[in-house]
């Protein structure tokens, strides 16, 4: 039998608020960005609402607040999701989160063997 800890939802959570940490440059209104996690583009999505003349992000909307793996105050980088109007880079947010509920999810795998 194997016990696997899948998710410890204790202090981390989904992004429920955020502030711009770095405005980046080269973005265009309407660009969709995904978090640049260690596993590749993730499920925290933002849409750029407004930019200045250099393509610095001024306002954005979180369209999907991601998994429950973000830590309070964590800096989150983003990558572009094609197709894009802009060719931006360098946008980062500082995460505000709602902490997890203290639950654990375990998956139990077992196999019944026939003995002869």
N, C-alpha and C positions, 0 to 999 in steps of 0.2 A: 504494500500500500504506500502511496506517495501523497503527502500533504503539501500543497503549494499555496503560499500566501500571494494572492492576486492583487489586493488593493488594501492598504491600510489608510483609511480615510479619517485621519485623526486631526491634524492641524492644517493641512493644505486644503485647497478648495478650488472652485471655479472662479474665474475672474468676473467680479460683479461691479467693479469700478476700476479706473485706471487714470494715470496721468502720463503725458508725453515726457519721456526721459531724453530722447534725441529725435529731432524732427526729420532727420534724413534730408535727402535732396533728390530732385529729378522725378518726383511723383506727380500724378495728375488726378484730378477729381474723378472718382469712379473706380480707381484702382482697388483691387481686392488683394489683401495681404493675409498670409497664414503664418502662425508662429514658427520660428526656426528652432525646433527642439533638437536634441541629440538624436532623435529617431527620424529626422526629416520633417518636412512641412506637416504641421499638426492640425488640430481641429479648433484652435482659437483663431477666429477670422475677424478681420476688420475691413471696412470699406472707407476709403479716403473721401471725405466730404469736400474740404477746401484746402487749397495750397496757396503759397505766395508765388512771386515771380520766379523764384529759384526752385520751385517744387518742394519746398519744405512743408510738411504736413501741419496744417493749422487746426483742423477739426477732423474727427473720424467717428464712425459708429461701430461698436462691437456687434457683429451679426451672429456670432456663435461664441459663447463664453468658454468653450474648451472643456477639457477633462477636469477632474478634481485634483490634478497634480501640481498646481501652482502654489508657491509659498508666498506669504504676505511680504510685500515689498520687493519681490523678485523682479529683476529686469528681464524683459522678454524682447528678443529680436524678431524680425519678420522678414519673410521672403515674398516675392511677387507670385501671384497666381495668374497664369496666362488665361486669356489674352489681356494685355494691359495697354492703356493709353500712354502711360508714363514709363520711364525706365529707372525708377527710383531705387535707392538703397539707403541703409543706415537708420531706418525708422525703428525706435524702441519705445516700449511702454514700461511703466512701473506698475505692477499688479496690486490691486486691492481685491481681496478675496473674502468669500464667506467660508469660514472653517468647516471642515468635515463634521460628521455627526458622531464620530467615535466608533464606527463599526468596522469590522474586518470582514473581508470576503475570502473564504478558503475554498479551494477546489480539491476534492478527494478523488483520486484515481485508484481503482483497484481491479484486480484480475482474479477470476476463479480458475484455479488449476485443477486438472484431473490427475489424480495420483494413480499409478498402476502398480 
